[in-house]
Amino acid sequence: MSTSIKHLFQLFVFLCGISILAQDSIPKAQIDPLYREDQFYAGVTYNLLTSVPSDLNIRGVSGGVHFGFVRDMPLNESRDFAIAIGGGFAFDQYGQNLFIGEDTNEQTIFRVLDSDVDFSTNRFSTATLELPLEIRWRTSTPTTYKFWRIYGGIRVGYTYWYKAYFKQTNNEVSQTDIPEFDQVRLAATLSFGYSTFNFYAYYSIKPFFKDAVLLDSNAKLDFRTLKLGVVFYIL
């Protein structure tokens, strides 16, 4: 696991502890009839690959962390139905056997590495600013801090940093300028559960690369991701 992933995971654990104290240990001083729920969020995911050739597989660490703030806006008097919009950050890493490099004409190469290619590291990493938009239903009340929730929505993002990194004996390749990479991200999200920890799913609607084809087969590369994990919320 890379140093960045470790640091962000430690932040996740720290925020988790704060959430438990905030929701389970600290009583509310008074009932607030205009309460809002789940303003802060943080989560960790395992990142799967979808819409890729059958021989393109996960190899190594493939996961991510995300966190942010949303403005919860209840739509009814009981405040159990709401919308939310905000901002956040996501760091993701995809360990797999897709090599991304350049030829002598500085054209991008996309090649699926077979089992004959010996390498120690091959990953694609991204850092993304996100704009979550959610429709929310929950069973909360002004005095109930453990409740069921179902939140669904979309997440628009801009990947301001990315890197494809490949390493084998006596050879390293690092790509930070890939013209085919689409820095604008769009995904559907769903979270549901009870109390602090909740199941989280994220599906990439837009592929990662535009007009990208594999070197050996000339097949179109429709690289997408399905993230599965947990998310917790802080008031």
TANOR-V988913 format. One record per residue. RES is the residue in three letters. SS is DSSP state (@ for helix, = for strand, . for the rest). OMEGA is omega in whole degrees, 0 to 359 (999 if undefined). D_LAST is the distance of its C-alpha to the last C-alpha in Angstrom with 1 decimal. Layout:
res->RES ss->SS omega->OMEGA d_last->D_LAST
res->RES ss->SS omega->OMEGA d_last->D_LAST
This chain:
res->MET ss->. omega->184 d_last->30.7
res->SER ss->. omega->180 d_last->30.6
res->THR ss->@ omega->180 d_last->29.4
res->SER ss->@ omega->179 d_last->26.7
res->ILE ss->@ omega->180 d_last->25.3
res->LYS ss->@ omega->182 d_last->25.5
res->HIS ss->@ omega->180 d_last->23.6
res->LEU ss->@ omega->177 d_last->20.8
res->PHE ss->@ omega->176 d_last->20.6
res->GLN ss->@ omega->177 d_last->20.5
res->LEU ss->@ omega->178 d_last->17.5
res->PHE ss->@ omega->180 d_last->15.8
res->VAL ss->@ omega->179 d_last->16.8
res->PHE ss->@ omega->180 d_last->15.6
res->LEU ss->@ omega->178 d_last->12.0
res->CYS ss->@ omega->179 d_last->12.3
res->GLY ss->@ omega->178 d_last->13.5
res->ILE ss->@ omega->181 d_last->10.7
res->SER ss->@ omega->181 d_last->8.2
res->ILE ss->@ omega->178 d_last->10.9
res->LEU ss->@ omega->184 d_last->11.3
res->ALA ss->@ omega->187 d_last->7.9
res->GLN ss->@ omega->188 d_last->7.9
res->ASP ss->@ omega->189 d_last->11.7
res->SER ss->@ omega->186 d_last->13.3
res->ILE ss->. omega->181 d_last->11.9
res->PRO ss->. omega->175 d_last->12.7
res->LYS ss->. omega->182 d_last->11.5
res->ALA ss->. omega->181 d_last->14.4
res->GLN ss->. omega->180 d_last->15.0
res->ILE ss->. omega->179 d_last->14.3
res->ASP ss->. omega->182 d_last->12.8
res->PRO ss->. omega->179 d_last->14.7
res->LEU ss->. omega->183 d_last->13.0
res->TYR ss->. omega->174 d_last->9.4
res->ARG ss->. omega->183 d_last->7.3
res->GLU ss->. omega->163 d_last->5.4
res->ASP ss->. omega->181 d_last->4.6
res->GLN ss->. omega->178 d_last->5.1
res->PHE ss->= omega->178 d_last->6.3
res->TYR ss->= omega->174 d_last->8.9
res->ALA ss->= omega->183 d_last->12.0
res->GLY ss->= omega->177 d_last->15.0
res->VAL ss->= omega->185 d_last->18.7
res->THR ss->= omega->167 d_last->21.5
res->TYR ss->= omega->189 d_last->25.2
res->ASN ss->= omega->177 d_last->27.1
res->LEU ss->= omega->177 d_last->30.0
res->LEU ss->= omega->178 d_last->32.7
res->THR ss->= omega->178 d_last->33.8
res->SER ss->. omega->179 d_last->36.8
res->VAL ss->. omega->177 d_last->38.8
res->PRO ss->. omega->184 d_last->42.3
res->SER ss->. omega->181 d_last->42.8
res->ASP ss->. omega->175 d_last->43.9
res->LEU ss->. omega->189 d_last->40.8
res->ASN ss->. omega->174 d_last->38.7
res->ILE ss->= omega->175 d_last->35.8
res->ARG ss->. omega->182 d_last->37.2
res->GLY ss->. omega->184 d_last->35.3
res->VAL ss->. omega->176 d_last->31.6
res->SER ss->. omega->183 d_last->29.6
res->GLY ss->= omega->181 d_last->25.9
res->GLY ss->= omega->174 d_last->22.9
res->VAL ss->= omega->177 d_last->19.4
res->HIS ss->= omega->178 d_last->16.9
res->PHE ss->= omega->180 d_last->13.6
res->GLY ss->= omega->183 d_last->12.2
res->PHE ss->= omega->175 d_last->10.0
res->VAL ss->= omega->174 d_last->10.2
res->ARG ss->= omega->180 d_last->10.6
res->ASP ss->= omega->184 d_last->9.7
res->MET ss->= omega->179 d_last->12.9
res->PRO ss->= omega->184 d_last->13.9
res->LEU ss->. omega->180 d_last->17.7
res->ASN ss->. omega->185 d_last->18.8
res->GLU ss->. omega->179 d_last->19.0
res->SER ss->. omega->173 d_last->17.3
res->ARG ss->. omega->176 d_last->14.2
res->ASP ss->. omega->175 d_last->14.4
res->PHE ss->= omega->188 d_last->15.9
res->ALA ss->= omega->166 d_last->14.4
res->ILE ss->= omega->180 d_last->15.0
res->ALA ss->= omega->177 d_last->13.0
res->ILE ss->= omega->183 d_last->14.7
res->GLY ss->= omega->181 d_last->14.0
res->GLY ss->= omega->181 d_last->15.5
res->GLY ss->= omega->183 d_last->15.7
res->PHE ss->= omega->177 d_last->18.3
res->ALA ss->= omega->172 d_last->20.2
res->PHE ss->= omega->183 d_last->23.0
res->ASP ss->= omega->178 d_last->25.3
res->GLN ss->= omega->181 d_last->28.7
res->TYR ss->= omega->175 d_last->31.3
res->GLY ss->= omega->186 d_last->34.1
res->GLN ss->= omega->183 d_last->37.0
res->ASN ss->. omega->173 d_last->40.7
res->LEU ss->= omega->178 d_last->40.7
res->PHE ss->= omega->176 d_last->42.5
res->ILE ss->= omega->182 d_last->41.9
res->GLY ss->= omega->180 d_last->44.6
res->GLU ss->= omega->172 d_last->47.3
res->ASP ss->. omega->183 d_last->51.0
res->THR ss->. omega->178 d_last->53.7
res->ASN ss->. omega->180 d_last->53.1
res->GLU ss->. omega->173 d_last->49.4
res->GLN ss->. omega->184 d_last->48.4
res->THR ss->= omega->176 d_last->45.4
res->ILE ss->= omega->172 d_last->46.3
res->PHE ss->= omega->184 d_last->44.2
res->ARG ss->= omega->175 d_last->45.7
res->VAL ss->= omega->182 d_last->44.7
res->LEU ss->. omega->178 d_last->45.9
res->ASP ss->. omega->185 d_last->47.9
res->SER ss->. omega->180 d_last->48.4
res->ASP ss->. omega->181 d_last->51.4
res->VAL ss->. omega->181 d_last->49.3
res->ASP ss->. omega->178 d_last->48.3
res->PHE ss->. omega->180 d_last->45.2
res->SER ss->. omega->183 d_last->42.6
res->THR ss->= omega->171 d_last->39.6
res->ASN ss->= omega->184 d_last->38.8
res->ARG ss->= omega->175 d_last->35.3
res->PHE ss->= omega->185 d_last->33.6
res->SER ss->= omega->180 d_last->30.5
res->THR ss->= omega->171 d_last->28.2
res->ALA ss->= omega->192 d_last->25.5
res->THR ss->= omega->169 d_last->23.7
res->LEU ss->= omega->188 d_last->21.6
res->GLU ss->= omega->175 d_last->19.7
res->LEU ss->= omega->180 d_last->18.7
res->PRO ss->= omega->174 d_last->16.6
res->LEU ss->= omega->188 d_last->17.2
res->GLU ss->= omega->165 d_last->15.9
res->ILE ss->= omega->191 d_last->16.9
res->ARG ss->= omega->170 d_last->14.4
res->TRP ss->= omega->180 d_last->15.4
res->ARG ss->= omega->179 d_last->13.6
res->THR ss->. omega->184 d_last->14.8
res->SER ss->. omega->171 d_last->11.9
res->THR ss->= omega->179 d_last->12.9
res->PRO ss->. omega->182 d_last->11.9
res->THR ss->. omega->180 d_last->12.8
res->THR ss->= omega->183 d_last->12.1
res->TYR ss->. omega->170 d_last->9.3
res->LYS ss->. omega->185 d_last->11.6
res->PHE ss->. omega->176 d_last->12.8
res->TRP ss->= omega->178 d_last->14.7
res->ARG ss->= omega->170 d_last->13.7
res->ILE ss->= omega->180 d_last->16.0
res->TYR ss->= omega->176 d_last->15.1
res->GLY ss->= omega->180 d_last->18.2
res->GLY ss->= omega->177 d_last->19.3
res->ILE ss->= omega->179 d_last->21.0
res->ARG ss->= omega->177 d_last->20.5
res->VAL ss->= omega->182 d_last->22.9
res->GLY ss->= omega->173 d_last->23.6
res->TYR ss->= omega->180 d_last->26.2
res->THR ss->= omega->184 d_last->27.5
res->TYR ss->= omega->178 d_last->28.7
res->TRP ss->= omega->176 d_last->30.1
res->TYR ss->= omega->179 d_last->31.8
res->LYS ss->= omega->170 d_last->34.5
res->ALA ss->= omega->185 d_last->36.9
res->TYR ss->= omega->180 d_last->38.4
res->PHE ss->= omega->180 d_last->41.4
res->LYS ss->= omega->171 d_last->43.2
res->GLN ss->= omega->182 d_last->46.3
res->THR ss->. omega->178 d_last->49.2
res->ASN ss->. omega->180 d_last->50.6
res->ASN ss->= omega->175 d_last->48.5
res->GLU ss->= omega->178 d_last->45.1
res->VAL ss->= omega->179 d_last->43.8
res->SER ss->= omega->181 d_last->40.8
res->GLN ss->= omega->177 d_last->40.0
res->THR ss->. omega->177 d_last->37.6
res->ASP ss->. omega->181 d_last->39.3
res->ILE ss->. omega->185 d_last->39.5
res->PRO ss->. omega->182 d_last->40.6
res->GLU ss->. omega->183 d_last->39.8
res->PHE ss->= omega->179 d_last->36.1
res->ASP ss->. omega->184 d_last->33.9
res->GLN ss->. omega->176 d_last->31.1
res->VAL ss->= omega->183 d_last->29.4
res->ARG ss->= omega->177 d_last->27.2
res->LEU ss->= omega->184 d_last->26.2
res->ALA ss->= omega->171 d_last->24.5
res->ALA ss->= omega->182 d_last->23.2
res->THR ss->= omega->176 d_last->20.0
res->LEU ss->= omega->172 d_last->18.9
res->SER ss->= omega->178 d_last->16.1
res->PHE ss->= omega->179 d_last->16.3
res->GLY ss->= omega->184 d_last->15.8
res->TYR ss->= omega->176 d_last->14.5
res->SER ss->. omega->192 d_last->11.7
res->THR ss->. omega->186 d_last->10.7
res->PHE ss->= omega->184 d_last->13.5
res->ASN ss->= omega->176 d_last->14.7
res->PHE ss->= omega->182 d_last->17.9
res->TYR ss->= omega->177 d_last->18.0
res->ALA ss->= omega->182 d_last->21.1
res->TYR ss->= omega->179 d_last->22.2
res->TYR ss->= omega->181 d_last->25.7
res->SER ss->= omega->178 d_last->27.5
res->ILE ss->. omega->179 d_last->29.3
res->LYS ss->. omega->174 d_last->31.4
res->PRO ss->. omega->181 d_last->33.6
res->PHE ss->. omega->187 d_last->33.3
res->PHE ss->= omega->177 d_last->36.9
res->LYS ss->. omega->176 d_last->39.2
res->ASP ss->. omega->178 d_last->42.9
res->ALA ss->. omega->179 d_last->42.7
res->VAL ss->= omega->179 d_last->45.4
res->LEU ss->. omega->186 d_last->46.3
res->LEU ss->. omega->188 d_last->49.3
res->ASP ss->. omega->186 d_last->51.4
res->SER ss->. omega->184 d_last->50.9
res->ASN ss->. omega->178 d_last->50.0
res->ALA ss->. omega->179 d_last->47.3
res->LYS ss->= omega->180 d_last->44.3
res->LEU ss->. omega->181 d_last->41.2
res->ASP ss->. omega->188 d_last->38.2
res->PHE ss->. omega->177 d_last->35.6
res->ARG ss->= omega->181 d_last->32.1
res->THR ss->= omega->170 d_last->29.3
res->LEU ss->= omega->179 d_last->27.3
res->LYS ss->= omega->177 d_last->24.2
res->LEU ss->= omega->181 d_last->23.1
res->GLY ss->= omega->180 d_last->20.4
res->VAL ss->= omega->177 d_last->17.1
res->VAL ss->= omega->174 d_last->13.5
res->PHE ss->= omega->188 d_last->10.3
res->TYR ss->= omega->177 d_last->6.7
res->ILE ss->= omega->181 d_last->3.8
res->LEU ss->. omega->999 d_last->0.0
